[in-house]
Amino acid sequence: MAETPKVISRAERPAAPSQAFSFTEGMLRPQVNPKLEAYRRSAWQTYQSLPFPTTREEAWRRTDLRKLKADQFRLASNLAVEQPVPADLLAPLADSQHGGEIILSSSHAKVTLAAELKAKGVIFTDLLTAEKEHPELLAKIMGQLVRPEEGKFAALASALAENGVVLYVPRSVVIEEPLHSLYWGAGEKAAHITHILVWLEENASVTYLHESASPADERDQALHAGIVEVHVGSGANLRFVELQSWGENVWNFTHERGQVERGGNLDWIFGAVGSQLTKNFSTLDLVGEGAVGKMSGFYFTDRDQHLDHDTQQNHLAPATTSDLLFKGALLENSRSVWQGMIYVAPNAPKADGYQANRNLVLSKSARADSIPGLEILTDDVRCTHGATVGRIDQDQVFYLLSRGIPQREAERLIVEGFFEPIMQRIPFEGVRQRFQDSISKKMDLYTHGN
């Protein structure tokens, strides 16, 4: 039996503690299934043993948490903040009707799923309902991909997740209409802790869109800690779109991992325009021969936003393919960080890995750090990477000016053109329009402020 390859990861490492949350073991929710109960309690012990990450650690060297008011946060369910979900967030993002939809907040969940999908054994529900109605399934899949040991915030979410989404698609079930979920995280000083589980059996197929959002007018800090676990079985196909439009008072920490079996395909799309600070670990594990994974990311920052995306593409089987493209634009005093790694295991010849990060810096005080990496432990592979950080090309501006287009409109067109390769990867007009509206709002601030 071949030795399991060792994957180099940028997960958190122990360091000197700097602050403490006020969460207690008494907040653990009792579980019907003994395995789930043990999972929660083990995660809590891990959470207690891991201190806050600091800038002394490589993964966190460019993201400083010293301004996080950790001791002020309370579980969102205990605050009972009632604020209606904006109508624009409830508008269909896909080009057709949803096959199912979940609207979540700290106090309630509204779940709909087409009757024909239920009849085929599809499970699409909120986490609390899944704990009551499908505890055996959760015991099988929860914590299999993202381990509490991966970091302080992974352990916190593993132990105290108050809600989330569970999507299970049985073998050979093809879902034609997309599924949609929204988590609405209102409340200053609230801690929103979520866990999303997506599990596709062999030859299953689905498109799933998930959005996290909160009010734009809140000022005091709020917290989100989340886990996303995605399993794509042999020959299965998943298109997964994640939109992050947190209010700019939210400190957002997520650990996410997608696992693709033999001949499976994962098309994973990220969009980030919100939060005060985001630290996101996203890992793609290609564990079966011929597995394919595509990761596409879009981000646009302004004011003093700080977005840090840490991605890893792990080729752990022969003839696997990964393709990553992240593009971002930055305004005012904002900062982005992208750290990427392609890893090819010794038993993974004929791997084909690509990663690229492109950044457009639109103000003198904005900053983008782009750090690609390769670790290749076998021959007969093709792996390439690239990273760029630049400003608007003045030759392009001059060209548009010479055609009678005002300067600010010319700059807007150039920014929209910069993001077009990402837009082409997005499957639905509604999602593209949501991103394009965000670009327009950010560019309006840029136009009025310069």
Buried (B, 14 or more C-beta within 10 A) or exposed (E): EEEEBEBEBBBBBEBEEBEEBEBEEEBBBEBEBEBBBEBBBBBBEBBEEBBBBBBEBEBBBBBBBEEBEBEBBBBBBEBEBEBEBEEEBBEBBBEEEBBBBBBBBBBEBEBEBBEEBEEBEBBBBBBBBBBEEBBEBBBEBBBEBBBBBBBBBBBBBBBBBBBBBBBBBBBBBEBEBBBBBBBBBBBBBBBBBBBBBBBBBBBBBBBBBBBBBBBEEBEEBBBBBBBBBBBBBBBBBBBBBBBBBBBBBBBBBBBBBBBBBBBBBBBBBBBBBBBBBBBBBBBBBBBBBBBBBBBBBBBBBBEBBBBBBBBBBBBBBBBBBBBBBBBBBBBBBBBBBBBBBBBBBBBBBBBBBBBBBBBBBBBEEBBBBBBBBBBBBBEEBEBEBEBEBEEBEEEBBEEBBEEEBEEBEBBBBBBBEBBEBBBEBBBBEBBBBBBBEBBEEBBEEBBEEE
